[in-house]
Amino acid sequence: MSNQAKIPHSFHIPVMGTGFTIDTPLKVAKYGISSAISLVDDVLIEQIRKFHCEKSNEPYNTIKDQDDDARARRITAYLNLLDRLINKQIKELQASPFEKGNEITRYYEMLPNNPIKKLYLDMLATNNLEEKTALQNTLRKAAVPGSIDVNIMTKLDRDNYRDGIKQPLEHSDALAALRGYANSTLNSGIVFSAGFNPRLYGYISQFNDFLPDDKGNLKKRIILKVSDYRSAYIQGKYLAKHGIWVSEYRIESALNCGGHAFANDGYLMGPILQEFKEKRDELITTLHGFYNKALANRNKNCLKEPLKVSITAQGGIGTNDEHMFLLGKYNLDAVGWGTPFLLVPEGVNIDDEHLQKLAAATEKEVYLSDNSPLGIPFWNLSTSASEEERRHKIESGKPGSPCLKQFAQTNTEFTKLPICTASRIYQKLKLRHLPEEGWTTKQLQIIKDKILCKACICYDLAGSVTKKYMIDNNAKTAVCPGPNIVNFSKIATLDEMLSHIYGRISLITSSNRPHVFLKELMIHVDYLKKEATASLQGLATRSHDKLCEVKTNIANGIEYYQKLASKLLKEQQEIFIDTLQSIKDELEHIAI
């Protein structure tokens, strides 16, 4: 049985940026906590591999940029290092005595109330030495590590060139990252986020670890991060037809999340989760049929029963009540907790300067921005060093960044080879051509602001760890928290955060924090208002009909929540219903 089936926690830590969770598994996996690493930045991955090799006295041989298949090899080497180190950690933990302050005791003290925690409490309570020893032996075997998952943003799939010559397809960023993971020793999951990538998905089946063994087990599992049921079905069907099973559908709020926010057509979290709950069995049965046909075509044994499928959700969750409600109401297997962990330096990477800025952050400093060069809304911290540096460059007449890492080079508007819209060269060219495009003075200023707001998130998102580990003391850290960060201001230990998640204590410092569903709804309405305003200014990004559809979908979501209110705790019902009505009134007054 894989570790996935034994994970003792009901939450996971999603990927955050490129640097925040780059080595989080090394900090938390030994306590049974699953977390995810970004595979975007192989330069950073190599730097962190060197750091941890030196720290743990592991041999280190540099994999240089110009080495053959450097990106994939860097990723494989780093993931193998984490696998070795974490296996060593768990063996030491399992061998330690059950005494206060020891790792195995901490492992069990942090757990929620579940069957394995009950065994631990029974062990503590018994005075029978033989029974205590037997229970301790059982508990040692049950102390398994959390999953070391990885994340690929599917749209970040830059083709690579060497000496001006385009490299073969398998050397694109996403495919090389997949190969790096596939060749590693990990038994875990790979998260595909940011949408459908046919060439990436078509490449998966070349690696045996994604195919079932003789017993129907998968060593490496596919996790799809999706924002609605339709996307899950389309992508799951495509992969099943190619002989690849999706082991988890990770539903993320479209807008109430950290980092990039992939705006949908006004579909809200509650109705989306309801649809998954109602169609879960149908989805699994349907995909199992396509999957077996694909296995038969590969001369593989068909499976009588579908492989395990988990449904999880994440985005803006902040209290134990919400955690338990989502698990119970929608039959979820786990819930993702991301942004609150930015105030847990024991679990994620954040330098001291930005830790203090996050603790003090209010709604004025945390905003949904146009800063990402990918052209996707991006949650940003306005007081970060990265933002201060960006504004300084504009004021000094030298906007844009030098583009040191080049992972977001996707624009060919002015050049044959792609460049990044946050780069100095692009912004200079774009600003030079603007007067020729015939905009009004007001439109031109808005467009200029959108051009100049693009930030170098490739280099700056690594600053949280490169500055903390003194790899790059000059790093200008970018921070991309979800809006939920404003409800937390206490810098917490790992034990405290888990106690908060499981309802033993509360770390919420805001007295008027809205329910997770209401906050997401508010963000959707604000986003629609922003788009409606842009449409009136002649700068619409979506058509009139599409905006009307968004408004209708939000209204339908409100109706769902009005019916749901009776299922909430009694003390929450009145505030929830009143807030819903207020938001509904606001929505009705938006002129499309």
SEMIKE-876286 format. One record per residue (C-alpha): residue in one letter; x, y negated, z. Coordinates in steps of 0.1 Angstrom, whole numbers, plus 5000, padded with zeros to 4 digits. Each point is the difference from the previous one (the first is absolute). Layout:
BEGIN
AXYZ;...
This chain:
BEGIN
M500050005000;S501349664991;N500549735026;Q497249804984;A497450255015;K501549965035;I500549625003;P498749915035;H499149644994;S496949854984;F501849714984;H503049944976;I502249694993;P499649904964;V502849864979;M500749645007;G502149804976;T503450144990;G501849955032;F497650015029;T499550374999;I503150114981;D501250215029;T496950015022;P499950394998;L503350005018;K498449815028;V496650165003;A499950344983;K501450185030;Y496949905019;G497750164974;I499249674983;S499850004962;S501249694980;A500949904965;I503249864983;S500049784969;L502050134971;V500149674981;D503449885011;D502750264995;V502749735007;L498549965035;I499650375003;E503750054993;Q500949735026;I497950165027;R501450344992;K503549875005;F498949835033;H498550325014;C502850224988;E502549795019;K497749985030;S499550385002;N503550104988;E498750154968;P502350014969;Y499249724976;N501049984963;T498949694981;I497750054971;K500749704978;D497749814977;Q501850124969;D500050375010;D497950244980;D496450025013;A501049775029;R496549905010;A498750365004;R503250125016;R499949725026;I496450085009;T500750385003;A503149945022;Y498249775023;L496950225004;N502250305007;L501949805026;L496749925018;D498950364998;R503250125016;L500049735027;I496350055009;N500350385001;K502949955024;Q498049755021;I497150245003;K502250305010;E501549795028;L496649885011;Q498650365001;A503050115021;S499749725025;P498450075035;F496549875008;E501249725022;K499149635003;G501949794974;N500950304977;E498949994964;I497850315002;T498149845028;R499649684981;Y498850204970;Y497150145019;E499249695021;M499449804968;L497550254985;P496249944999;N497650225018;N500150314979;P500550385005;I503849985001;K499949715025;K497750215022;L502650285000;Y502649745012;L497749885027;D499250365010;M503850065002;L500449705023;A497150115022;T500950365006;N502250115030;N500450354986;L503650014989;E499550284975;E497049834984;K501849664999;T503050164982;A497750174975;L498249684993;Q503349814996;N501250254975;T496849964980;L500349625002;R503650014988;K499050184968;A497049774995;A502249695001;V500349954962;P501349694982;G497749764981;S500250004963;I502749814982;D497949864971;V501149784972;N498249744979;I500349904963;M498249694986;T499050164967;K499949674981;L503749925010;D501350234972;R502649784983;D501850164970;N503749985005;Y502849904977;R503750084999;D502349794978;G496949864983;I498750354991;K496750125014;Q500450315022;P497950314996;L496550005015;E500950205030;H502449725012;S497149745004;D499749885036;A497050205010;L501050334983;A503549985015;A498649945034;L497650304996;R503050214990;G502049885030;Y497250115023;A499350334982;N503650115002;S500249935038;T499650265027;L496949835015;N496750185007;S497749704999;G497849774978;I500649744973;V497649714999;F499149854966;S498649655004;A499149714977;G498150204974;F500250254972;N503350084982;P499650284974;R503750044993;L500850035037;Y497250245006;G500950214970;Y503550045014;I499050155034;S499450364988;Q503650034989;F501050055037;N499150335016;D499649855035;F496749854989;L498650344989;P498650265023;D502250295011;D498850365001;K498149935032;G498449684986;N502149765020;L501449674987;K503449885012;K499449654986;R496549854999;I498449724981;I498349725019;L497949754979;K499549665014;V496649894986;S497549725005;D496950184989;Y498550344992;R500049964962;S503849945000;A500550305022;Y497950224977;I501749884968;Q503550045012;G499350325019;K498550164969;Y502949894978;L502550155024;A498050325005;K499850054962;H503849985001;G500350265027;I500649765028;W497849995032;V499349695019;S500450085037;E498849675014;Y497949704989;R501249705019;I497349744998;E501449655005;S497949685004;A500349804969;L500849675017;N500250065038;C503550154999;G503649905001;G502349924970;H498350024966;A496249985000;F498450174970;A496749814997;N497150234988;D496649904987;G498649915035;Y499750365013;L500350015038;M501750255022;G496950145017;P498050094969;I503250144984;L500650235030;Q496450104999;E500350114964;F503150215007;K498250165029;E496950094979;K502050124970;R503050165017;D499050364995;E498949934964;L503449834992;I502050295014;T497950274983;T500149824966;L503849945001;H500650365012;G498450124967;F502349784979;Y503050105021;N499550374996;K499749974963;A503349814999;L501650275022;A498850274977;N501549824970;R503350005018;N499750385008;K499649925037;N497750185023;C496649825004;L498949915035;K496850135014;E499649715023;P501049644994;L503149875017;K499649775030;V498949644992;S500249725026;I498149684999;T501549715019;A499549635001;Q502049695009;G499849624999;G499349765028;I499250265027;G500949855034;T498150175029;N499450345014;D496349954995;E500649954963;H502450294998;M497650245016;F497049874981;L501750054966;L501250355009;G496550105013;K497649824976;Y501850084968;N501750345010;L503549864993;D503150205007;A502149715011;V500149625000;G502949784989;W501449735024;G502549774983;T500049625009;P499950045038;F503250204998;L501949694988;L500049905037;V501650345009;P503749964993;E500650345014;G498050144971;V500649774970;N502749764989;I499549635007;D502849765009;D499649805032;E499249674983;H497150144981;L498850215028;Q499449685020;K498449834970;L497650294995;A499150005037;A499149634997;A498250034966;T496549864996;E497649994971;K501849694987;E503350194995;V498650334987;Y498349954966;L499150184968;S502549854975;D501050014964;N503650055010;S500550344984;P501750014966;L497850304992;G497049774996;I498150175029;P498749825031;F502650035028;W499649955037;N502749775012;L501549835031;S500549634992;T502649965027;S502350274987;A503649914990;S499150114965;E497249754997;E502149735015;E502750074975;R497650004971;R498649665010;H503549865005;K501050104964;I496949834986;E500849685020;S503650004988;G498950044963;K501450354997;P496950235002;G500150374995;S502350285012;P503250164985;C498250344997;L502750225016;K498150335000;Q497849974969;F497350265011;A497149764990;Q501349924965;T496850044980;N499649674980;T501049974963;E498349674993;F503349834991;T502650274998;K500550344982;L500950185032;P497649965030;I500749745026;C498449925034;T497549725003;A501649905033;S503449964983;R501649664994;I500350074963;Y496350084996;Q498749715020;K502349764981;L498750144966;K496450005011;L500049655013;R501749884968;H497250144979;L497149895021;P499449664984;E499550164966;E497050205012;G497649715003;W498850015036;T498449725019;T502149835027;K498150185028;Q500250334982;L503749954993;Q500849935037;I498150325011;I501950214974;K503449855010;D499250085037;K499250364990;I503350034980;L502149855028;C498450215028;K501550334987;A502550135025;C502850254998;I498450285019;C502450274988;Y503049855018;D498249825028;L497850285012;A503250205008;G501149725023;S498150135030;V502450305002;T503249864983;K500149715024;K499150225030;Y502850254992;M502449724991;I500350144965;D499249654985;N500149725025;N499049754974;A496750184991;K496949784997;T497450235015;A496550024984;V497250135021;C496750144987;P497750075029;G496350074997;P497649745015;N499550235030;I503449885014;V498449685013;N498150225026;F503350135015;S502749785016;K501650245025;I503350164990;A499350365009;T501850335006;L499150314980;D498350155031;E497949695004;M498949994964;L498950365001;S498249945033;H498249724982;I499150224971;Y498650275022;G498149765023;R502150035032;I500949634999;S499249704977;L502649784983;I497449774983;T500849645010;S497349834980;S496649965017;N498049964968;R501350274977;P497350124976;H499350364993;V502250154973;F497050034976;L499049635006;K503649874995;E500350184967;L496649864990;M501149655009;I503150034979;H498050134970;V497749705002;D502949755004;Y501750164970;L496849984979;K499749635010;K503649944988;E499350174967;A496749814995;T501949675006;A502750114975;S497250074975;L498649655004;Q503649864994;G500250194967;L502650245015;A497950315005;T501850345002;R496850204997;S496949944979;H496749855012;D498350344997;K502750175020;L499849745028;C496250055001;E500650375003;V502449945029;K497449795018;T497450264996;N502250285012;I500949795031;A496349945007;N499450384997;G502850065025;I498449755024;E496750194997;Y501950335009;Y501549845030;Q496749875012;K498750365001;L503350125016;A499849755029;S497750235020;K502850265001;L502449765016;L500549975038;K497249805015;E502249715011;Q501349964965;Q496650014982;E498849645007;I503349834990;F500350234970;I496549934987;D500249625006;T503449984982;L498650214971;Q497149754996;S502449715000;I502250154974;K497050104979;D498849635000;E503549894990;L500150254971;E496649884987;H501349654997;I502950094978;A499349864966;I501450224972;
